[in-house]
């Protein structure tokens, strides 16, 4: 769909400015108009996702496993306390 819109825009431009249609030039320009922005957006998006994943992994490595357990640490202390008093 984007490619077809790019072809239509280039054909309109060629008719207005050049008063002639050059098919090979239309294909080249339409390809550039359709693919380059798509590749740029994907590259930026992939970069953002990669940075976010690296930050999340770094944060997960900084947090100790004991910090992630939360309330289960208290239950272990209670279990140990119960075992020593039995």
One Martini backbone bead per residue (centre of mass of N, CA, C, O) as a GRO file, in nm:
protein
   86
    1UNK     BB    1   0.060   0.063  -0.023
    2UNK     BB    2   0.299   0.254   0.009
    3UNK     BB    3   0.414   0.205  -0.271
    4UNK     BB    4   0.168   0.313  -0.431
    5UNK     BB    5   0.182   0.599  -0.318
    6UNK     BB    6   0.468   0.657  -0.420
    7UNK     BB    7   0.402   0.625  -0.718
    8UNK     BB    8   0.184   0.842  -0.737
    9UNK     BB    9   0.360   1.078  -0.647
   10UNK     BB   10   0.575   1.053  -0.873
   11UNK     BB   11   0.389   1.078  -1.115
   12UNK     BB   12   0.281   1.354  -1.043
   13UNK     BB   13   0.552   1.498  -1.043
   14UNK     BB   14   0.635   1.432  -1.336
   15UNK     BB   15   0.392   1.567  -1.474
   16UNK     BB   16   0.435   1.854  -1.359
   17UNK     BB   17   0.751   1.896  -1.413
   18UNK     BB   18   0.822   1.700  -1.684
   19UNK     BB   19   0.581   1.590  -1.871
   20UNK     BB   20   0.673   1.293  -1.780
   21UNK     BB   21   0.727   0.932  -1.775
   22UNK     BB   22   0.959   0.744  -1.567
   23UNK     BB   23   0.962   0.422  -1.474
   24UNK     BB   24   1.237   0.372  -1.338
   25UNK     BB   25   1.233   0.619  -1.158
   26UNK     BB   26   0.973   0.545  -1.013
   27UNK     BB   27   1.080   0.285  -0.880
   28UNK     BB   28   1.314   0.410  -0.727
   29UNK     BB   29   1.163   0.628  -0.569
   30UNK     BB   30   0.945   0.448  -0.441
   31UNK     BB   31   1.142   0.271  -0.288
   32UNK     BB   32   1.264   0.498  -0.119
   33UNK     BB   33   0.995   0.607   0.004
   34UNK     BB   34   0.917   0.322   0.138
   35UNK     BB   35   1.188   0.189   0.271
   36UNK     BB   36   1.356   0.392   0.432
   37UNK     BB   37   1.156   0.471   0.657
   38UNK     BB   38   1.110   0.183   0.754
   39UNK     BB   39   1.407   0.122   0.835
   40UNK     BB   40   1.438   0.353   1.036
   41UNK     BB   41   1.211   0.278   1.230
   42UNK     BB   42   1.317  -0.006   1.295
   43UNK     BB   43   1.594   0.075   1.403
   44UNK     BB   44   1.495   0.254   1.634
   45UNK     BB   45   1.315   0.045   1.770
   46UNK     BB   46   1.537  -0.166   1.825
   47UNK     BB   47   1.713   0.019   1.999
   48UNK     BB   48   1.510   0.075   2.223
   49UNK     BB   49   1.460  -0.219   2.306
   50UNK     BB   50   1.753  -0.289   2.375
   51UNK     BB   51   1.793  -0.080   2.599
   52UNK     BB   52   1.560  -0.175   2.780
   53UNK     BB   53   1.664  -0.464   2.823
   54UNK     BB   54   1.937  -0.391   2.947
   55UNK     BB   55   1.821  -0.238   3.191
   56UNK     BB   56   1.658  -0.471   3.306
   57UNK     BB   57   1.894  -0.667   3.347
   58UNK     BB   58   2.060  -0.481   3.529
   59UNK     BB   59   1.846  -0.458   3.748
   60UNK     BB   60   1.824  -0.766   3.809
   61UNK     BB   61   2.127  -0.792   3.900
   62UNK     BB   62   2.108  -0.586   4.143
   63UNK     BB   63   1.892  -0.766   4.245
   64UNK     BB   64   1.842  -0.971   4.478
   65UNK     BB   65   1.683  -1.263   4.552
   66UNK     BB   66   1.582  -1.167   4.834
   67UNK     BB   67   1.426  -0.913   4.726
   68UNK     BB   68   1.219  -1.085   4.549
   69UNK     BB   69   1.067  -1.248   4.777
   70UNK     BB   70   1.004  -1.096   5.044
   71UNK     BB   71   0.789  -1.264   5.248
   72UNK     BB   72   0.949  -1.540   5.246
   73UNK     BB   73   1.166  -1.461   5.455
   74UNK     BB   74   0.982  -1.458   5.707
   75UNK     BB   75   0.897  -1.756   5.690
   76UNK     BB   76   1.180  -1.872   5.732
   77UNK     BB   77   1.230  -1.751   6.008
   78UNK     BB   78   0.990  -1.892   6.140
   79UNK     BB   79   1.080  -2.180   6.079
   80UNK     BB   80   1.345  -2.165   6.233
   81UNK     BB   81   1.220  -2.090   6.502
   82UNK     BB   82   1.042  -2.345   6.529
   83UNK     BB   83   1.274  -2.554   6.517
   84UNK     BB   84   1.430  -2.455   6.776
   85UNK     BB   85   1.157  -2.487   6.976
   86UNK     BB   86   1.097  -2.816   6.946
   0.00000   0.00000   0.00000
